[in-house]
Amino acid sequence: MKNVQSRTKVRRWRWRRNPLRRRSDTIEAWTGLVLGSALFIGAPLAGSLAGLTIYDQAQATAAQQRASRHLVRATVLEDVPTAPASTDGVAARQVSPAAVRWTTADGRTVTGKVRLPEGTRSGSPAEIWVDAHDRTTTAPRSSSDSWAQAMGAGGVATTAAGLAVGGLWLTFRSTANRHRMAEWEQDWAVTGPQWDLRNH
């Protein structure tokens, strides 16, 4: 218990009046408090704001995609080859481009290329996404995609903010230590000769 109290007193000495405290110690204590608050409050807040902003943008994009894309039923025109097995004998499931044909809303027959799972056979039905100009496209962004993008952006923003705060703290500590040593040297320039006189 005494050891804990001693460590607490050591950590708090810059906040109490004492002969050893210098101006640089007080500045360092307040700066540490401010940067600590920025690290534990500001960095997560920055990450949350970045994540929410990216999520809103992604959802707006998804809404535009849903408005301009629609599903059609197509017929596969060629076999999609199966990838050879890997060295461990397990073939990874892949998708490859293949030709498909479908009929537009105005009765035209259109062909295009889409990515289909390997092993898909010619003549098989397939649901594909097309845009307003009847060109093949990808599916609209889903909510899970938006959340994943937002989480990634939030994590990057939080990490970047944390690194920036850490960099500021290291730079400040280096500067504060130089000032502290300069203050000690100034004080010793006054006190040192007095000690020499007492010893002699």
Protein Blocks (a to p, Z undefined) as FASTA:
>chain_A
ZZmmmmmmmmmmmmpccfklcfklmmmmmmmmmmmmmmmmmmmmmmmmmmmmmmmmmmmm
mmmmmmmgccdddddfbdcddddddfkopacddddddddddddfkopacdddddddehia
ghiacdddddfkopacdddddfklmmmmmmmmmmmmmmmmmmmmmmmmmmmmmmmmmmmm
mmmmmmmmmmmmmmmmmmZZ
